[in-house]
Each structure stands twice: as C-alpha cells, then as structure tokens.
C-alpha cells in the first residue's frame, strides 16, 4: 500500500530487524521489481526470503522517487522484516517515510492472535493474517491482511480473473490474475505460483509492479502451516 498522494496502493516494504543467531541459513531467494506509474519507472522494490533454523525471514524494501524537471517532487521509502514459523507470522517490523510522514508497524504473535502496535491500529487481530507483501501465493487464501504502512487490518477477498502474459527475465510467461477487493483493491499477478507483480490505480494512471525475474521460487519458503 503505497501512499495516499499518488495512490500506489499495494507495494510492500523491508529490512529493519537483524537476526544475529548462528543459524543454519538456507534456501535463499531474492527478487526485484520495477515500479511504474503510467509508462515511467518511478522506483524499485526488492525482497529476500530465507530459512533461518525453524524460521522463514522475509525482508523487503521499496524506494520511490517522483521527479519533475530534474527535481524530486515526491519520495517514499518503506522497509519491513517478517518472521514466520509453520506458516504463521511470528513478528513483523515496518517503518515508512511517506514524503516526510513517518509511520511504523510492530506485530508480535500472542496467545489467540497477533498483537499490532502501529501508527494506524492497536490491538489483537486474527492469528492467520498476512502482511501486504504478497510474496507467497498462500496469502491469497487469507481473509485478513495487515497494512505494512499503517498496521490497519484489511478485510479482503481474492478472486481469480483470467490470465495475461508477463515478461520476467527469462521471457514471456503466462500469469494468473487475482482481483483483490474489500478494504484494498488491486490486481495481483502470479506465474506458476510465484508473485510476478501488481496492477493498481496510481491516481488516474495505471501503476504496476513488474518482477525482473521469477527465480528462485519464494512461495515454498513460507513452509506448511
């Protein structure tokens, strides 16, 4: 969910926690996206997902700069770290700078759910909620998402909506379209179960996240619930 000013709804965030345990790190998967508004590239997003002992740790970062006549007219950064085990979110830390407007999200698993301490929400929400980082196709089945910008819980429904061809490094691929409706409206693209991008309204223009590659696979790294 990226900013209210240019309505880049639905882009995600990255790495504010450092895990220092001498863990067995394996199954590393990274992916980069270009962010478009209309035909112009306005930013980039990256995500790294890896196994650390019993946990899956996902770190995402997004950086947007909108320029006009060589001057930066708008700037957005958001960074978020997720920690998962057995298909459940254990913790999340996210920090956002929306052109000078600072927000934060802190989530921790507690008995009976997820405790959210954030700029936009305080309280316990459903234990199976997923953040708006989209990197696993498993998120499509979850009725509650957590905004990584504000912490607000979002009631959503994901519905299959045909397919389209995407280009992601190795050439054209067929991707399944998923329409997201409810508290968040956008389209997600998954090719072979892998997140390939988003399509969203960018204040009168089409916004798009487009993956530069679909390998290595990220979705399996979430692990079974």
Secondary structure in CASP SS format (residue, H / E / C, confidence):
PFRMAT SS
TARGET T0000
AUTHOR 0000-0000-0000
METHOD secondary structure of the structure
MODEL  1
X C 1.00
X C 1.00
X C 1.00
X C 1.00
X C 1.00
X C 1.00
X C 1.00
X C 1.00
X C 1.00
X C 1.00
X C 1.00
X C 1.00
X C 1.00
X C 1.00
X C 1.00
X C 1.00
X C 1.00
X C 1.00
X C 1.00
X C 1.00
X C 1.00
X C 1.00
X C 1.00
X C 1.00
X E 1.00
X E 1.00
X E 1.00
X E 1.00
X E 1.00
X E 1.00
X E 1.00
X E 1.00
X E 1.00
X E 1.00
X E 1.00
X E 1.00
X E 1.00
X C 1.00
X C 1.00
X E 1.00
X E 1.00
X E 1.00
X E 1.00
X E 1.00
X E 1.00
X E 1.00
X E 1.00
X E 1.00
X E 1.00
X E 1.00
X E 1.00
X E 1.00
X C 1.00
X C 1.00
X E 1.00
X E 1.00
X E 1.00
X E 1.00
X E 1.00
X E 1.00
X E 1.00
X E 1.00
X E 1.00
X E 1.00
X E 1.00
X E 1.00
X E 1.00
X E 1.00
X C 1.00
X C 1.00
X E 1.00
X E 1.00
X E 1.00
X E 1.00
X E 1.00
X E 1.00
X E 1.00
X E 1.00
X E 1.00
X E 1.00
X E 1.00
X E 1.00
X E 1.00
X E 1.00
X E 1.00
X C 1.00
X C 1.00
X E 1.00
X E 1.00
X E 1.00
X E 1.00
X E 1.00
X E 1.00
X E 1.00
X E 1.00
X E 1.00
X E 1.00
X E 1.00
X C 1.00
X C 1.00
X E 1.00
X E 1.00
X E 1.00
X E 1.00
X E 1.00
X E 1.00
X E 1.00
X E 1.00
X E 1.00
X E 1.00
X C 1.00
X C 1.00
X E 1.00
X E 1.00
X E 1.00
X E 1.00
X E 1.00
X E 1.00
X C 1.00
X C 1.00
X C 1.00
X E 1.00
X E 1.00
X E 1.00
X E 1.00
X C 1.00
X C 1.00
X C 1.00
X C 1.00
X E 1.00
X E 1.00
X C 1.00
X C 1.00
X C 1.00
X C 1.00
X C 1.00
X H 1.00
X H 1.00
X H 1.00
X H 1.00
X H 1.00
X C 1.00
X C 1.00
X E 1.00
X E 1.00
X E 1.00
X C 1.00
X C 1.00
X C 1.00
X C 1.00
X C 1.00
X C 1.00
X E 1.00
X E 1.00
X E 1.00
X E 1.00
X E 1.00
X E 1.00
X E 1.00
X E 1.00
X E 1.00
X E 1.00
X E 1.00
X E 1.00
X E 1.00
X E 1.00
X E 1.00
X C 1.00
X C 1.00
X C 1.00
X C 1.00
X E 1.00
X E 1.00
X E 1.00
X E 1.00
X E 1.00
X E 1.00
X E 1.00
X E 1.00
X E 1.00
X E 1.00
X E 1.00
X C 1.00
X C 1.00
X C 1.00
X E 1.00
X E 1.00
X E 1.00
X E 1.00
X E 1.00
X E 1.00
X C 1.00
X C 1.00
X E 1.00
X E 1.00
X E 1.00
X E 1.00
X E 1.00
X E 1.00
X E 1.00
X E 1.00
X E 1.00
X C 1.00
X C 1.00
X E 1.00
X E 1.00
X E 1.00
X E 1.00
X E 1.00
X E 1.00
X E 1.00
X C 1.00
X C 1.00
X C 1.00
X C 1.00
X C 1.00
X C 1.00
X C 1.00
X H 1.00
X H 1.00
X H 1.00
X H 1.00
X C 1.00
X C 1.00
X C 1.00
END
